[in-house]
Structure formats: structure tokens, C-alpha cells
């Protein structure tokens, strides 16, 4: 759907690499928002000062860099891929 998935967390690069390897490999980039700690997460408004890490969220950003869709998820709740695909179709 002419899109790119990125996984971003505040974990260091080595930790992200080990996590991806433990899952048998990840086919998309794993990005570390490690230092300055949580800077990107803060800019997107999803960093939890209480927990010291970002909340789980998915953003769809268009080719012009405009955030078109945001969904926050509670711990343990998985996103519905059908919802994501429907939103991506709207941008196609």
C-alpha cells in the first residue's frame, strides 16, 4: 500500500536488535528513541513521564509528513490490522 512500517521505542539499539532476533527477525526498521531519552515520543505526545517510556500508539503519516491518523493502545491490546489498512486506503 505504498507505506513503510517503523517500530520506535526508547530501548537502546542493541536491545531492539535482540528483540527482533528473538522474534525470528523483523522485516521493518527498528528505531531507537534512546537519546535524548524519548525526544521523538515527546514530540508526538505519547511519552509517559510516569512510566519513563512511550505509550503504545500507531501513527499514519502521509508523504508530506502530516499525521493523518493516531490510535493509542493500552498495554496488551493489539491493533486491528483491518483498521490500519482502511486508513491507509484513504490516503492512496
C-alpha positions as CSV (number, residue, x, y, z in Angstrom):
1,X,0.0,0.0,0.0
2,X,3.0,2.3,-0.7
3,X,3.7,2.6,3.0
4,X,6.6,2.0,5.5
5,X,6.3,0.5,8.9
6,X,8.7,1.6,11.7
7,X,8.9,0.4,15.3
8,X,10.1,3.1,17.6
9,X,10.9,2.7,21.3
10,X,13.2,4.2,23.9
11,X,15.2,0.9,24.2
12,X,18.8,1.1,23.1
13,X,19.8,-0.2,19.6
14,X,21.3,-3.4,21.0
15,X,18.1,-4.3,22.9
16,X,16.0,-3.7,19.9
17,X,18.2,-5.9,17.8
18,X,18.0,-8.7,20.4
19,X,14.2,-8.3,20.5
20,X,13.9,-8.6,16.7
21,X,16.2,-11.6,16.7
22,X,14.1,-13.3,19.4
23,X,11.1,-13.0,17.2
24,X,12.9,-14.7,14.3
25,X,13.7,-11.4,12.5
26,X,11.8,-8.3,11.8
27,X,11.2,-7.1,8.2
28,X,10.9,-3.4,9.1
29,X,13.2,-0.9,10.7
30,X,13.6,-0.9,14.5
31,X,14.3,2.7,15.6
32,X,15.7,3.7,19.0
33,X,14.4,6.9,20.6
34,X,17.1,6.3,23.2
35,X,19.0,9.6,23.4
36,X,17.9,12.1,24.2
37,X,15.6,9.7,26.0
38,X,12.1,9.8,24.5
39,X,12.6,13.0,22.5
40,X,10.6,11.7,19.5
41,X,7.9,10.2,21.7
42,X,7.6,13.6,23.5
43,X,7.2,15.4,20.2
44,X,4.4,13.1,19.2
45,X,2.7,13.4,22.6
46,X,3.0,9.8,23.6
47,X,5.8,9.8,26.2
48,X,4.6,8.8,29.7
49,X,6.7,10.7,32.3
50,X,5.2,8.4,35.0
51,X,6.4,5.2,33.2
52,X,9.6,6.7,31.6
53,X,8.6,5.3,28.2
54,X,6.2,6.0,25.4
55,X,2.7,4.7,25.5
56,X,1.8,2.2,22.7
57,X,0.5,4.2,19.7
58,X,0.3,3.9,16.0
59,X,0.6,7.0,13.7
60,X,-0.1,7.1,10.0
61,X,1.9,10.0,8.4
62,X,1.4,11.0,4.8
63,X,4.2,11.7,2.2
64,X,4.2,15.3,3.2
65,X,4.9,14.4,6.8
66,X,1.4,15.3,8.1
67,X,0.0,13.0,10.8
68,X,-3.3,11.7,9.3
69,X,-4.3,9.1,11.9
70,X,-3.4,8.3,15.5
71,X,-4.6,5.5,17.7
72,X,-3.4,4.8,21.3
73,X,-3.5,1.3,22.7
74,X,-3.5,0.0,26.3
75,X,-0.8,-2.5,27.3
76,X,-1.6,-5.9,25.9
77,X,-4.1,-4.7,23.3
78,X,-3.1,-5.4,19.8
79,X,-4.0,-3.1,16.9
80,X,-6.6,-4.3,14.4
81,X,-4.8,-4.5,11.1
82,X,-8.1,-4.1,9.2
83,X,-8.4,-0.6,10.8
84,X,-4.9,0.3,9.7
85,X,-5.4,-0.9,6.2
86,X,-8.7,1.0,5.9
87,X,-6.9,4.2,6.9
88,X,-4.0,3.6,4.5
89,X,-6.5,3.1,1.7
90,X,-7.9,6.6,2.4
91,X,-4.5,8.1,1.6
92,X,-3.9,6.0,-1.5
